[in-house]
Amino acid sequence: MRVLVLTNMYPIPELPHGGTFIEEQVKALREEGVDVDVLFIHGRGNRLHYLLGIFRFWARLLTKRYDLIHAHYVFSGLIARTQFLYPIVLTHHGYEVFMTWQRYPSRMITPLVDKVIVVSKEQKEKLKCDKAEVIPCGIDLDLFRPVPRDEARRQLNLNASGKKLVLVLWAGETSRPEKRYDIVETAVALAREKDPMIEPFMVFGKPHDMIPLYMNASDVLLLVSDAEGSPVVIKEAMACNLPIVSVPVGDVPDVIGGTDGCFLCSQDPSDVAEKLLMALNRQKRTNGREKIKHLDQSVIAKRIVALYNEVLQHKNGKSGQRDREMVEGRE
């Protein structure tokens, strides 16, 4: 099976953290025997790249044959739909399907592709697409695994000052208002009134293979976004047995539900601070890793390959039916 992955999110030297979850999915699909090519359209760098992306896409189709196109995010889906040679699978990853102006093109393109993947039940409900398959992005459980906190801090040189640290990890872009860094600042300040050793630990733009060290060096992960699809950082933290405090966005309640040491909160800074202190006062890790084995990258890749086969069988069935009808018509 030969698949062209079309995406506007993918790691590049200037953005090593961008779209790592798609890169990991591509690796897992290749390990399942799928021949995958990637066409990255850097729309974030320049919107004109989307227009140029149409020509780059067609240049690729004119030089290589594929069985299927897998587009990630709405604009890649729109570009993929400029052709009818190959079936299209489209994955909606984020809140764009129900927030901001992008919800309109998202709803427009969804019925025009052969199969839609969403990463949470919330997306499926708000997209109002009963036929959408809920398949969250998986994680590499070999990469994201528990490491003793002191060992992780030693490797990151966080123990050099000799000061006892209580680290609240926040992995987000301060420039993105929906990530709500304002809440993080206020909540951590409130928590510090009760425990002055608490420090915010901001991690952004780091190589993906370094993130497990930062998670294992931390005491709790905090997420307070206005909206999410299926935040990979939550699953990565679970794989490292890192306590979590998060608002109930995307599939977070399903992922952390029932895990001792993980807490849901509102966006009220006082509630966030209270839950942070509850998580920190336990002074131990969680057993989150045991609860997310079904999200291992290889498991998710097998589900996607099965969906590819379903799409191709449906296409071949239609082709076969048309061939039979043509033969019967000639007879």
Secondary structure, DSSP 8 states (H G I E B T S, - for coil): -EEEEEES---BTTBTTTTHHHHHHHHHHHHTT-EEEEEE--TTT-THHHHHHHHHHHHHHHH---SEEEEESHHHHHHHTT--SS-EEEEE-SGGGTSSTTHHHHHHHGGGSSEEEESSHHHHHHHT-TT-EE----B-TTTS----HHHHHHHTT-STT----EEEEE-S-TT-GGG-HHHHHHHHHHHHHH-TTEEEEE--S--GGGHHHHHHH-SEEEE--S--SS-HHHHHHHHTT--EEE-S-TTHHHHHTT-TTEEE--S-HHHHHHHHHHHHHT-S---GGGG-GGGBHHHHHHHHHHHHHHHHHHHHHHHHHHHHHHHHHH-
